[in-house]
Each structure stands twice: as C-alpha cells, then as structure tokens.
Amino acid sequence: MCEIFQQHFDLPDLPNTKDIFYYFIEITDVMFTLSVIEHSKITDEMLNEAKRVGRSYLASYLPEKLDRKT
C-alpha cells in the first residue's frame, strides 16, 4: 500500500512509513472482520466506519492534502 501511495503522491518523510500503511490496512480490516462476524457480510455502515478509522489514523501522520506526483 505504501508503494502505491508513493507512486502517486509526494509523501512527507516519515521514519516508519511502511509500518504506518501496514497498520492502516490492519485497522480497516478489523472493521471488515467485525462486520462479517456480526452480519455475515460487510455492511455499508461498517464500510463507512472502516473509511472513518482509516482516514483518522492516516490524518495523524499525513497532511490534509497531498500533492500528486507529476
């Protein structure tokens, strides 16, 4: 995931960029897993929750707006 972001955006220098994106994936995956456990599928509500927690986590490391690479 980190490599995909780095291909398209100028990311700030972070000492643990790969870990940050790994944790981002794991955090959002927990929301999907909970939805499947509780509802036997990924519900729209849990998809929205996964987006919310993922954005919030990344926002603690990344600026609100990233410049695209040209």
TIGUTOR-470397 format. One record per atom (N, C-alpha, C, CB): residue number from 1; residue in one letter; atom name; y, x, z. Coordinates in steps of 0.001 Angstrom, whole numbers. Atoms other than C-alpha are relative to their C-alpha. Glycine has a CB too. Layout:
! TIGUTOR-470397
(rec NUM "A" "CA" (Y X Z))
...
! end
This chain:
! TIGUTOR-470397
(rec 1 "M" "N" (-1185 820 0))
(rec 1 "M" "CA" (0 0 0))
(rec 1 "M" "C" (1255 868 0))
(rec 1 "M" "CB" (-5 -935 1200))
(rec 2 "C" "N" (-1147 -909 -68))
(rec 2 "C" "CA" (2368 2822 850))
(rec 2 "C" "C" (316 567 -1382))
(rec 2 "C" "CB" (-274 1147 998))
(rec 3 "E" "N" (-202 -592 1317))
(rec 3 "E" "CA" (1867 4403 -2564))
(rec 3 "E" "C" (620 -1000 -975))
(rec 3 "E" "CB" (-1323 516 -552))
(rec 4 "I" "N" (-558 1047 881))
(rec 4 "I" "CA" (2652 1091 -4316))
(rec 4 "I" "C" (1488 -169 284))
(rec 4 "I" "CB" (-748 -1360 198))
(rec 5 "F" "N" (-1416 113 -355))
(rec 5 "F" "CA" (5922 740 -2396))
(rec 5 "F" "C" (770 1230 -483))
(rec 5 "F" "CB" (166 -172 1527))
(rec 6 "Q" "N" (-680 -1230 397))
(rec 6 "Q" "CA" (6796 4378 -3111))
(rec 6 "Q" "C" (191 86 -1507))
(rec 6 "Q" "CB" (-777 1207 487))
(rec 7 "Q" "N" (-149 2 1457))
(rec 7 "Q" "CA" (6265 3829 -6849))
(rec 7 "Q" "C" (1209 -823 -436))
(rec 7 "Q" "CB" (-1268 -545 -662))
(rec 8 "H" "N" (-1013 958 429))
(rec 8 "H" "CA" (8810 1015 -6947))
(rec 8 "H" "C" (1316 76 772))
(rec 8 "H" "CB" (-547 -1371 117))
(rec 9 "F" "N" (-1190 -7 -840))
(rec 9 "F" "CA" (11299 1686 -4137))
(rec 9 "F" "C" (261 1394 566))
(rec 9 "F" "CB" (-144 -1015 1138))
(rec 10 "D" "N" (-389 -1214 -718))
(rec 10 "D" "CA" (13229 4566 -2592))
(rec 10 "D" "C" (-141 -291 1488))
(rec 10 "D" "CB" (1471 452 -363))
(rec 11 "L" "N" (246 228 -1419))
(rec 11 "L" "CA" (11796 4596 911))
(rec 11 "L" "C" (697 1072 830))
(rec 11 "L" "CB" (-1513 -14 295))
(rec 12 "P" "N" (-578 -1033 -870))
(rec 12 "P" "CA" (13540 6334 3799))
(rec 12 "P" "C" (-1084 965 457))
(rec 12 "P" "CB" (700 -639 1224))
(rec 13 "D" "N" (952 -978 -519))
(rec 13 "D" "CA" (11920 9454 5166))
(rec 13 "D" "C" (-453 -432 1385))
(rec 13 "D" "CB" (624 1420 44))
(rec 14 "L" "N" (596 372 -1278))
(rec 14 "L" "CA" (9599 8392 7961))
(rec 14 "L" "C" (-1163 952 262))
(rec 14 "L" "CB" (-475 -1502 2))
(rec 15 "P" "N" (1060 -969 -280))
(rec 15 "P" "CA" (7211 10755 9725))
(rec 15 "P" "C" (-1406 -569 -160))
(rec 15 "P" "CB" (160 531 1390))
(rec 16 "N" "N" (1328 610 25))
(rec 16 "N" "CA" (4327 8288 9628))
(rec 16 "N" "C" (-66 -1189 -958))
(rec 16 "N" "CB" (-397 -444 1401))
(rec 17 "T" "N" (-108 1094 968))
(rec 17 "T" "CA" (4906 6189 6512))
(rec 17 "T" "C" (-1350 -642 -300))
(rec 17 "T" "CB" (621 506 -1290))
(rec 18 "K" "N" (1309 571 329))
(rec 18 "K" "CA" (1226 5770 5671))
(rec 18 "K" "C" (-548 -833 1148))
(rec 18 "K" "CB" (-989 1106 -355))
(rec 19 "D" "N" (449 781 -1158))
(rec 19 "D" "CA" (433 4610 9200))
(rec 19 "D" "C" (743 -1323 92))
(rec 19 "D" "CB" (194 798 1291))
(rec 20 "I" "N" (-805 1227 -59))
(rec 20 "I" "CA" (3277 2095 9100))
(rec 20 "I" "C" (-540 -1045 -967))
(rec 20 "I" "CB" (1477 302 -319))
(rec 21 "F" "N" (498 966 975))
(rec 21 "F" "CA" (1949 486 5939))
(rec 21 "F" "C" (-1442 -424 305))
(rec 21 "F" "CB" (85 587 -1406))
(rec 22 "Y" "N" (1353 368 -436))
(rec 22 "Y" "CA" (-1620 591 7244))
(rec 22 "Y" "C" (70 -1074 1087))
(rec 22 "Y" "CB" (-767 1247 521))
(rec 23 "Y" "N" (-139 990 -1078))
(rec 23 "Y" "CA" (-546 -1261 10399))
(rec 23 "Y" "C" (534 -1325 -530))
(rec 23 "Y" "CB" (929 532 1099))
(rec 24 "F" "N" (-515 1214 642))
(rec 24 "F" "CA" (1416 -3732 8263))
(rec 24 "F" "C" (-1150 -830 -586))
(rec 24 "F" "CB" (1018 365 -1111))
(rec 25 "I" "N" (1151 698 592))
(rec 25 "I" "CA" (-1776 -4604 6369))
(rec 25 "I" "C" (-892 -578 1093))
(rec 25 "I" "CB" (-814 957 -901))
(rec 26 "E" "N" (870 473 -1083))
(rec 26 "E" "CA" (-3799 -4880 9569))
(rec 26 "E" "C" (609 -1191 735))
(rec 26 "E" "CB" (-276 1131 989))
(rec 27 "I" "N" (-675 1092 -710))
(rec 27 "I" "CA" (-1232 -7103 11293))
(rec 27 "I" "C" (-54 -1293 -803))
(rec 27 "I" "CB" (1457 372 295))
(rec 28 "T" "N" (42 1217 821))
(rec 28 "T" "CA" (-1032 -9526 8391))
(rec 28 "T" "C" (-1440 -495 -153))
(rec 28 "T" "CB" (625 262 -1390))
(rec 29 "D" "N" (1408 397 122))
(rec 29 "D" "CA" (-4823 -9505 8035))
(rec 29 "D" "C" (-485 -752 1238))
(rec 29 "D" "CB" (-877 1230 -234))
(rec 30 "V" "N" (370 726 -1219))
(rec 30 "V" "CA" (-5172 -10624 11660))
(rec 30 "V" "C" (380 -1479 -131))
(rec 30 "V" "CB" (691 629 1243))
(rec 31 "M" "N" (-426 1399 166))
(rec 31 "M" "CA" (-3211 -13777 10804))
(rec 31 "M" "C" (-950 -741 -941))
(rec 31 "M" "CB" (1453 -69 -545))
(rec 32 "F" "N" (946 633 920))
(rec 32 "F" "CA" (-5524 -14491 7873))
(rec 32 "F" "C" (-1346 -236 680))
(rec 32 "F" "CB" (-188 864 -1257))
(rec 33 "T" "N" (1273 124 -708))
(rec 33 "T" "CA" (-8585 -13878 10029))
(rec 33 "T" "C" (39 -1151 997))
(rec 33 "T" "CB" (-341 1307 720))
(rec 34 "L" "N" (-135 1113 -950))
(rec 34 "L" "CA" (-7335 -16246 12735))
(rec 34 "L" "C" (-25 -1343 -709))
(rec 34 "L" "CB" (1293 136 801))
(rec 35 "S" "N" (-15 1249 755))
(rec 35 "S" "CA" (-6707 -18918 10130))
(rec 35 "S" "C" (-1411 -382 -447))
(rec 35 "S" "CB" (928 122 -1217))
(rec 36 "V" "N" (1373 283 437))
(rec 36 "V" "CA" (-10243 -18612 8767))
(rec 36 "V" "C" (-871 -401 1188))
(rec 36 "V" "CB" (-607 1229 -713))
(rec 37 "I" "N" (773 355 -1196))
(rec 37 "I" "CA" (-11707 -18711 12290))
(rec 37 "I" "C" (320 -1427 441))
(rec 37 "I" "CB" (291 992 1149))
(rec 38 "E" "N" (-418 1305 -509))
(rec 38 "E" "CA" (-9684 -21789 13243))
(rec 38 "E" "C" (-134 -1131 -1009))
(rec 38 "E" "CB" (1413 76 457))
(rec 39 "H" "N" (-64 1063 1011))
(rec 39 "H" "CA" (-9574 -23690 9925))
(rec 39 "H" "C" (-985 175 -1160))
(rec 39 "H" "CB" (1391 -76 -551))
(rec 40 "S" "N" (951 -330 1077))
(rec 40 "S" "CA" (-12285 -22141 7720))
(rec 40 "S" "C" (681 297 -1327))
(rec 40 "S" "CB" (-977 -1135 -189))
(rec 41 "K" "N" (-753 -381 1199))
(rec 41 "K" "CA" (-9575 -21209 5240))
(rec 41 "K" "C" (1341 563 439))
(rec 41 "K" "CB" (193 -1217 -969))
(rec 42 "I" "N" (-1359 -461 -279))
(rec 42 "I" "CA" (-6179 -19555 5029))
(rec 42 "I" "C" (939 -1153 -312))
(rec 42 "I" "CB" (368 1285 -838))
(rec 43 "T" "N" (-906 1139 167))
(rec 43 "T" "CA" (-3707 -22359 5583))
(rec 43 "T" "C" (1383 489 -427))
(rec 43 "T" "CB" (97 -820 1313))
(rec 44 "D" "N" (-1374 -340 379))
(rec 44 "D" "CA" (-172 -22435 4220))
(rec 44 "D" "C" (802 449 1215))
(rec 44 "D" "CB" (685 -1200 -670))
(rec 45 "E" "N" (-728 -365 -1216))
(rec 45 "E" "CA" (1122 -22265 7784))
(rec 45 "E" "C" (-304 1439 419))
(rec 45 "E" "CB" (-353 -964 1139))
(rec 46 "M" "N" (366 -1369 -405))
(rec 46 "M" "CA" (-823 -19089 8547))
(rec 46 "M" "C" (430 1026 -1048))
(rec 46 "M" "CB" (-1519 101 236))
(rec 47 "L" "N" (-552 -889 1024))
(rec 47 "L" "CA" (198 -17564 5225))
(rec 47 "L" "C" (1460 288 325))
(rec 47 "L" "CB" (-136 -629 -1422))
(rec 48 "N" "N" (-1401 -183 -372))
(rec 48 "N" "CA" (3803 -18129 6291))
(rec 48 "N" "C" (139 859 1257))
(rec 48 "N" "CB" (669 -1358 218))
(rec 49 "E" "N" (-19 -829 -1207))
(rec 49 "E" "CA" (3066 -16626 9716))
(rec 49 "E" "C" (-294 1456 -333))
(rec 49 "E" "CB" (-1015 -520 1023))
(rec 50 "A" "N" (322 -1369 414))
(rec 50 "A" "CA" (1490 -13568 8077))
(rec 50 "A" "C" (1217 654 -650))
(rec 50 "A" "CB" (-1203 9 -978))
(rec 51 "K" "N" (-1218 -527 621))
(rec 51 "K" "CA" (4620 -13124 5973))
(rec 51 "K" "C" (1048 313 1058))
(rec 51 "K" "CB" (564 -1001 -1025))
(rec 52 "R" "N" (-1004 -185 -1051))
(rec 52 "R" "CA" (6816 -13533 9045))
(rec 52 "R" "C" (-285 1255 833))
(rec 52 "R" "CB" (45 -1236 911))
(rec 53 "V" "N" (299 -1173 -839))
(rec 53 "V" "CA" (4993 -10955 11160))
(rec 53 "V" "C" (54 1287 -822))
(rec 53 "V" "CB" (-1390 -146 658))
(rec 54 "G" "N" (-57 -1187 851))
(rec 54 "G" "CA" (4669 -8543 8234))
(rec 54 "G" "C" (1424 453 -257))
(rec 54 "G" "CB" (-690 -269 -1312))
(rec 55 "R" "N" (-1406 -341 239))
(rec 55 "R" "CA" (8366 -8711 7403))
(rec 55 "R" "C" (648 545 1266))
(rec 55 "R" "CB" (775 -1229 -501))
(rec 56 "S" "N" (-604 -434 -1266))
(rec 56 "S" "CA" (9338 -8374 11053))
(rec 56 "S" "C" (-427 1419 349))
(rec 56 "S" "CB" (-385 -958 1138))
(rec 57 "Y" "N" (494 -1340 -304))
(rec 57 "Y" "CA" (7154 -5321 11518))
(rec 57 "Y" "C" (668 1032 -908))
(rec 57 "Y" "CB" (-1533 60 -154))
(rec 58 "L" "N" (-609 -966 921))
(rec 58 "L" "CA" (8428 -3582 8380))
(rec 58 "L" "C" (1497 128 225))
(rec 58 "L" "CB" (-267 -404 -1441))
(rec 59 "A" "N" (-1447 -36 -248))
(rec 59 "A" "CA" (12020 -4502 9267))
(rec 59 "A" "C" (361 943 1137))
(rec 59 "A" "CB" (513 -1396 313))
(rec 60 "S" "N" (-304 -934 -1079))
(rec 60 "S" "CA" (11736 -2341 12357))
(rec 60 "S" "C" (3 1449 -484))
(rec 60 "S" "CB" (-1005 -166 1130))
(rec 61 "Y" "N" (32 -1348 566))
(rec 61 "Y" "CA" (11254 694 10071))
(rec 61 "Y" "C" (845 145 -1261))
(rec 61 "Y" "CB" (-1417 384 -306))
(rec 62 "L" "N" (-655 -79 1304))
(rec 62 "L" "CA" (12873 -143 6743))
(rec 62 "L" "C" (1341 -734 23))
(rec 62 "L" "CB" (-909 -587 -1094))
(rec 63 "P" "N" (-1263 729 89))
(rec 63 "P" "CA" (16411 -1172 5839))
(rec 63 "P" "C" (-238 -1392 -592))
(rec 63 "P" "CB" (1026 787 -857))
(rec 64 "E" "N" (129 1376 492))
(rec 64 "E" "CA" (17016 -4802 4969))
(rec 64 "E" "C" (-190 -50 -1511))
(rec 64 "E" "CB" (1227 -814 388))
(rec 65 "K" "N" (110 -40 1462))
(rec 65 "K" "CA" (17384 -3919 1305))
(rec 65 "K" "C" (-394 1413 -435))
(rec 65 "K" "CB" (1342 -434 -677))
(rec 66 "L" "N" (444 -1287 548))
(rec 66 "L" "CA" (15532 -1142 -536))
(rec 66 "L" "C" (486 125 -1439))
(rec 66 "L" "CB" (-1553 135 70))
(rec 67 "D" "N" (-394 -249 1391))
(rec 67 "D" "CA" (16847 421 -3729))
(rec 67 "D" "C" (-1252 187 -842))
(rec 67 "D" "CB" (929 1248 -110))
(rec 68 "R" "N" (1110 -175 940))
(rec 68 "R" "CA" (14492 168 -6698))
(rec 68 "R" "C" (129 1350 -678))
(rec 68 "R" "CB" (-31 -1141 -1054))
(rec 69 "K" "N" (2 -1242 767))
(rec 69 "K" "CA" (13486 3350 -8446))
(rec 69 "K" "C" (295 -340 -1463))
(rec 69 "K" "CB" (-1371 756 142))
(rec 70 "T" "N" (-312 228 1418))
(rec 70 "T" "CA" (14780 3685 -11981))
(rec 70 "T" "C" (-866 821 -891))
(rec 70 "T" "CB" (1442 306 -289))
! end
